[in-house]
Every structure is written in structure tokens, then in C-alpha cells.
């Protein structure tokens, strides 16, 4: 009989309420919700009332939780860390107590930050971190290599259409975020979040670069990389990157890469605020077969992934289709149970998270280089600095406002989301191929470095259209109008527990 694990839920934000808590409650045979940790008193109370946690199982901070464990008034077998991206200090505190942790990505914003966790695991000789990428454990994903083996693989095409929050979480009945923390606490978290993001992107990054990094790359593209890695291994080489439309953050991102063995990968991630639903699909090709995989959002726990396989046998085209027996989130939690109880290694942990951060920093650097800039700070005289300040004045204002919003959300377990127009905004005009794009060629193998350094000499070509002129103005919303990100209504954005747009982990 499998052991029932006592789990602490840390952070009562959207992902916790829409994904983790429902699975924990449904799988009462494997898990008990032993504690809930939440900074916001109001949200802590509301979420605890909804999920039936008594007063003595509610905690304000991880320090309070660990104090209860140390005093032996609380017994924990594991925890899910579902707060904003400032995970590392709380995570290390849990790891020092030997508590395995399921961590919502991103684990951190820089290779140095994530390395603290990976180095601790290596020092102790025990893996304690499992990244919360549900679809890495989806039955349709784990069986992809059974249908088309790595040695036969020709091409993987992975596309995600990310809508605003309502199609993703509208049915989850998430309790509202609450800004009831003291102003000094919010200020501290604002500064810590800003410092962490700046460390990850570099001193030369603009606020728009930072938004693209966290909102588009660290969750959206990172999720896609995690899915591919679960089936066929990590990307070993990037050949091209582009970002469009001009001035829209996070907009659309496309990466072309290569797996070990030479198979090509194309990753496309679109943030489309007016899209009616979330969509994620993979097309996998070999010389003989074509496989199509459809993955629902993990927040839609009642939906299942599917695989369709077409091939020609004896001159006749045959097609078979299968549907996964369980949802991705439930399968992920079963894997976490095996990780805690039996020591079965996760698909992605701290070491893999570090390699991913290094690679995505390379991607950001390539986009910025294609824009004629650099992520490294450049020396300039006072006159040049004044001119830059004037030309980028609106962006600076928008960036400061975005940081304020980021910290308010982070303090309550929610986070700033991809920029999108207000509900009353007009439908955006169809995109055309003539739109300027940011594009870069990357010809060298991607290898994890001791620190997240910008890509070396990425070459800009016009293979995918004209080069994007430097544009450091305020980010434009999807309707094409320039507007600071912080002016957008929070309820229309896809809510997550990281300081970025929600990735489909989701």
C-alpha cells in the first residue's frame, strides 16, 4: 500500500488553486494537505477556508513552517513551492531540512542563482528538487519515443497559442489576489525581484528585454523545451531565433534548433490575448510516420491529451489514435510521490533548470544583438546618457510601473503577466509576413557555462525578413498601441505564480 504523503502547499496563487490543490484533494489516497503557506493574510484565510485547512495548519512564511517542523508539531514528507520566481532562499531552507520540493518554474532568473540549488544537491549527494512541468509526465509525451524512435526522428514542430487568463483558469474559481501586505514588505520584494531579473538579463538590458525574458522565454519557451526534453532529450544546438511583432511584449517567439543525432526542432510560442482557448500541439515526423500530439492545459484537469499516428502499410494509409488515461497534473504528482517515496529521479531538476536558464539567456542575447544592442552595460559620457534618457523616457516610466505591479503580485503569490489590451480594445489586425522581426543566427553548440553569459557574436541575417530597427520605446499592446504594461487590467491577464506570463505547465 503506497504511503500517504504529508504535503505543504507554499503559495496560494493561481497555479496552486487551479492545478495543485485540486489534484492533492482528489488523490487523498496518496496525499494529505498538511499545511498552507501564504504571505497575504486575506488570501491565506480564503484559500484555507475553501480547501478545508484548520487555523493551526496555516503559516505566513516558510520560516514559520520550518519552525513547526523543527518543533515536531508538523510532519512533512514534501512540499510544492508555487510562489513567484523568488524561490531560491525558501527552497534552500526546505532542502536543508531534507524536504523534497516540487518547484513551479522558473526556479531562478540567472545561472548563478539556480546554481546555488544545484550545488547544494551535488554537495549532499541527494536530489531534492523536481520541476513542475506537468506535461513532461503526460502519457502522450512519455510514449512519443515509442511511436517514433530517436534514431528515426526527422523533425519536431511544437506550437503553443497562449490566451488571456479566462480560458485558462476561468473554471478554477481561484480566490482573488490581495494586496494587504505592509508597504515595507512590498518594497523589499519589489527590490529583490528587480535585482534578480537584472542579474539574469545583464546590466545593458532594457525593461522590455527583461519582460521578454521572464514573460516569454522563462515560462513559455522553457515549457516547450521541457516537453521536447522529456521525449527526445535537450536541444544541443540553436540555429535561429526570432521575435515579433515589433514593440509587442511578449508577442511571438520562434526558435529553430537541433537534437543529438541531427533531428531538427521548431518551437513557436504565441501570446494571443484574444484567442478563445489554449492550444498546444506537436507534429513529429520520421521517414515512415507522422505523429500529431494534442496537449490540453493542466488547469483543465478533466481533459486528456491525445496522439494520432499515420503511416503507410502494404500500400494502405493507416491511422491510430489514443487518449491518455489521466491528466498531466495528476501524473506529475504521481511522479513526485515516486520521487519522494522511492527516490525515482525526475525528468527535470535543479541541474536541468540551470542548463535551461543558460540557453534562454543565449536566446535573449541573440534577439538583443539582432536589435543592434547588447545585454552588457556600455560606457557612455554624460551627454549620451542624457540623450538616451530622453529617447527612452516612456519606457523607463513603463518599466518602473511594471516593477511595482510585479512586486505587488509577487507578494501575494500572483505575478505580472504578458502585456495585453483592455477588454474594450479593438480586435488586433491580422499579422502579415511583412512585419519586421528580430532574428539571429546562432551557429555554435550551446553548452552550459559557469555563468549566464550573452551569446558570443550571434550573426544577424535577413533570412526571415528585414532586421528590426532598435526600438526602446514603451511596449505596445496587441492592438498596436503603445501603452505601459502596468496599465493593463490584471484580471484579463493569464494569472500565474511566477513573475511572468503563465506558461502552459503549465
URPELIN-V502758 format. One record per residue. N is the residue number from 0. NEAR is the number of other C-alpha atoms within 10 Angstrom. Layout:
n=[N;N]
near=[NEAR;NEAR]
This chain:
n=[0;1;2;3;4;5;6;7;8;9;10;11;12;13;14;15;16;17;18;19;20;21;22;23;24;25;26;27;28;29;30;31;32;33;34;35;36;37;38;39;40;41;42;43;44;45;46;47;48;49;50;51;52;53;54;55;56;57;58;59;60;61;62;63;64;65;66;67;68;69;70;71;72;73;74;75;76;77;78;79;80;81;82;83;84;85;86;87;88;89;90;91;92;93;94;95;96;97;98;99;100;101;102;103;104;105;106;107;108;109;110;111;112;113;114;115;116;117;118;119;120;121;122;123;124;125;126;127;128;129;130;131;132;133;134;135;136;137;138;139;140;141;142;143;144;145;146;147;148;149;150;151;152;153;154;155;156;157;158;159;160;161;162;163;164;165;166;167;168;169;170;171;172;173;174;175;176;177;178;179;180;181;182;183;184;185;186;187;188;189;190;191;192;193;194;195;196;197;198;199;200;201;202;203;204;205;206;207;208;209;210;211;212;213;214;215;216;217;218;219;220;221;222;223;224;225;226;227;228;229;230;231;232;233;234;235;236;237;238;239;240;241;242;243;244;245;246;247;248;249;250;251;252;253;254;255;256;257;258;259;260;261;262;263;264;265;266;267;268;269;270;271;272;273;274;275;276;277;278;279;280;281;282;283;284;285;286;287;288;289;290;291;292;293;294;295;296;297;298;299;300;301;302;303;304;305;306;307;308;309;310;311;312;313;314;315;316;317;318;319;320;321;322;323;324;325;326;327;328;329;330;331;332;333;334;335;336;337;338;339;340;341;342;343;344;345;346;347;348;349;350;351;352;353;354;355;356;357;358;359;360;361;362;363;364;365;366;367;368;369;370;371;372;373;374;375;376;377;378;379;380;381;382;383;384;385;386;387;388;389;390;391;392;393;394;395;396;397;398;399;400;401;402;403;404;405;406;407;408;409;410;411;412;413;414;415;416;417;418;419;420;421;422;423;424;425;426;427;428;429;430;431;432;433;434;435;436;437;438;439;440;441;442;443;444;445;446;447;448;449;450;451;452;453;454;455;456;457;458;459;460;461;462;463;464;465;466;467;468;469;470;471;472;473;474;475;476;477;478;479;480;481;482;483;484;485;486;487;488;489;490;491;492;493;494;495;496;497;498;499;500;501;502;503;504;505]
near=[5;9;10;15;21;18;22;26;25;25;30;31;29;28;27;25;23;24;23;22;18;17;21;18;15;11;15;12;13;17;21;17;20;20;23;29;25;26;24;22;17;18;22;24;16;16;22;20;12;11;14;12;17;13;13;10;18;22;21;16;17;22;14;13;23;19;13;16;14;12;10;10;11;17;17;21;19;26;25;25;28;29;32;29;25;21;21;17;13;16;23;19;14;21;21;13;11;16;19;24;27;25;23;25;27;28;27;25;29;25;24;19;22;22;20;16;26;20;13;17;20;12;9;12;9;13;24;28;28;25;25;30;28;24;29;28;25;26;20;24;26;16;15;20;17;10;14;21;14;19;13;15;21;19;19;23;17;22;19;24;20;29;24;26;21;17;18;24;22;13;11;17;10;19;17;15;23;18;18;15;15;9;11;9;13;21;15;12;20;20;13;14;22;17;12;16;22;19;17;25;28;21;13;15;23;21;24;22;22;21;28;24;27;27;26;28;26;26;24;28;24;22;25;25;19;24;24;24;18;22;20;21;15;19;22;16;21;23;16;24;25;23;29;20;21;19;24;25;27;33;24;22;23;18;19;19;22;19;22;14;12;15;19;19;23;19;20;20;25;20;29;21;28;17;13;14;17;19;16;18;18;22;18;22;18;19;11;12;17;18;21;19;21;17;24;24;27;27;27;19;18;9;17;20;24;20;23;16;18;15;16;12;9;6;7;8;9;11;13;10;12;12;15;16;14;15;25;32;27;22;19;24;21;17;20;26;21;15;21;20;15;10;13;13;16;21;19;17;22;25;17;18;24;27;20;22;27;25;26;21;24;22;24;26;28;30;27;25;23;26;20;14;16;21;21;14;11;9;8;10;7;9;9;11;12;12;11;13;13;12;14;17;15;17;23;20;14;22;22;16;15;22;21;21;20;25;26;25;28;30;26;28;30;29;30;31;33;30;33;30;24;18;13;6;12;12;12;15;9;5;9;8;8;9;12;18;26;27;31;29;21;23;14;13;13;16;11;16;13;12;15;24;20;23;21;12;13;22;14;20;15;13;11;16;15;14;18;22;13;15;14;19;20;24;26;22;25;27;16;16;15;16;21;22;28;20;15;19;13;20;15;18;23;28;30;30;29;33;31;31;30;32;28;27;26;23]
